[in-house]
Amino acid sequence: MCFHTTWCTGKPTMAMMTLAYVSEARPGLSLKDLKQILRRARENNYRRGVSGYLVFDGLCFAQILEAEAGVIEALMPVIEADDRHQRLRLLLRESIGERHFAETCMGCANLAAPVHLDTSELRGLIRDVTGSRQLCLPEALEFFRLFATFRTPEQAALLTL
Ligand SMILES: Cc1cc2nc3c(=O)[nH]c(=O)nc-3n(C[C@H](O)[C@H](O)[C@H](O)COP(=O)(O)O)c2cc1C
């Protein structure tokens, strides 16, 4: 799906915002749970004009969201209250002039997928940011792009739901 055309109609854009967080997945969260989260997220985000990227490493989530500020403000408490994760910690909250993940209503990398590919380095990355300070926008973009771009199409097919 591509929303670029609907989002680039030439109409003046509302104030855009991006927000990123890390959280701990509910113990025992299954692939089925992850798929349900992603399916609902993609449906809702498509309707609401939310783009972004979600990473799951088997224990933790990291997610970046971008949308009109009001949409993010309304969505975030819903996500935070979701009992499929806990201990959510904000990494980034900033106004943006343009989207950086415009091609997806929620891309996803599942690093816990059973693949013949060493994802340990990528998995360690989430631990690195979990206990650290907040990130500035370039740092956050670099972090999420690492997951979104490090892969060949074959690897992407395995890692992505
Ligand atoms: C890690 C995580 C990420 C989520 N991301 C989104 C999201 O991007 N968009 C969304 O609408 N819901 C997201 N959800 C699901 C929401 O918490 C909530 O279940 C959902 O928005 C409810 O949608 P509904 O009112 O249509 O049933 C996420 C949940 C989790 C645990």
The ligand as an SDF file (V2000), in Angstrom:
LIG
                    3D

 31 33  0  0  0  0  0  0  0  0999 V2000
    3.8210   -2.4310   20.4940 C   0  0  0  0  0  0  0  0  0  0  0  0
    2.4680   -1.9990   20.0180 C   0  0  0  0  0  0  0  0  0  0  0  0
    2.3600   -1.1220   18.9420 C   0  0  0  0  0  0  0  0  0  0  0  0
    1.1160   -0.7040   18.4830 C   0  0  0  0  0  0  0  0  0  0  0  0
    1.0390    0.1720   17.4380 N   0  0  0  0  0  0  0  0  0  0  0  0
   -0.1660    0.6210   17.0240 C   0  0  0  0  0  0  0  0  0  0  0  0
   -0.2660    1.5680   15.9550 C   0  0  0  0  0  0  0  0  0  0  0  0
    0.7210    1.9830   15.3580 O   0  0  0  0  0  0  0  0  0  0  0  0
   -1.5110    1.9670   15.5890 N   0  0  0  0  0  0  0  0  0  0  0  0
   -2.6440    1.5120   16.1990 C   0  0  0  0  0  0  0  0  0  0  0  0
   -3.7490    1.9290   15.8290 O   0  0  0  0  0  0  0  0  0  0  0  0
   -2.5690    0.6100   17.2010 N   0  0  0  0  0  0  0  0  0  0  0  0
   -1.3790    0.1630   17.6250 C   0  0  0  0  0  0  0  0  0  0  0  0
   -1.2970   -0.7690   18.6340 N   0  0  0  0  0  0  0  0  0  0  0  0
   -2.5470   -1.3530   19.1560 C   0  0  0  0  0  0  0  0  0  0  0  0
   -3.2390   -0.4340   20.1380 C   0  0  0  0  0  0  0  0  0  0  0  0
   -2.6290   -0.5500   21.4060 O   0  0  0  0  0  0  0  0  0  0  0  0
   -4.7390   -0.8110   20.2440 C   0  0  0  0  0  0  0  0  0  0  0  0
   -4.8590   -2.1690   20.5590 O   0  0  0  0  0  0  0  0  0  0  0  0
   -5.4540   -0.5530   18.9510 C   0  0  0  0  0  0  0  0  0  0  0  0
   -5.1600    0.7290   18.4510 O   0  0  0  0  0  0  0  0  0  0  0  0
   -6.9700   -0.6610   19.1780 C   0  0  0  0  0  0  0  0  0  0  0  0
   -7.5950   -0.5170   17.9440 O   0  0  0  0  0  0  0  0  0  0  0  0
   -9.1710   -0.6400   17.8010 P   0  0  0  0  0  0  0  0  0  0  0  0
   -9.7700    0.4470   18.6830 O   0  0  0  0  0  0  0  0  0  0  0  0
   -9.4250   -0.3940   16.3460 O   0  0  0  0  0  0  0  0  0  0  0  0
   -9.5450   -2.0240   18.2410 O   0  0  0  0  0  0  0  0  0  0  0  0
   -0.0640   -1.1880   19.1200 C   0  0  0  0  0  0  0  0  0  0  0  0
    0.0590   -2.0620   20.2060 C   0  0  0  0  0  0  0  0  0  0  0  0
    1.3010   -2.4750   20.6480 C   0  0  0  0  0  0  0  0  0  0  0  0
    1.3940   -3.4150   21.8010 C   0  0  0  0  0  0  0  0  0  0  0  0
  1  2  1  0
  2  3  1  0
  2 30  2  0
  3  4  2  0
  4  5  1  0
  4 28  1  0
  5  6  2  0
  6  7  1  0
  6 13  1  0
  7  8  2  0
  7  9  1  0
  9 10  1  0
 10 11  2  0
 10 12  1  0
 12 13  2  0
 13 14  1  0
 14 15  1  0
 14 28  1  0
 15 16  1  0
 16 17  1  0
 16 18  1  0
 18 19  1  0
 18 20  1  0
 20 21  1  0
 20 22  1  0
 22 23  1  0
 23 24  1  0
 24 25  2  0
 24 26  1  0
 24 27  1  0
 28 29  2  0
 29 30  1  0
 30 31  1  0
M  END
$$$$
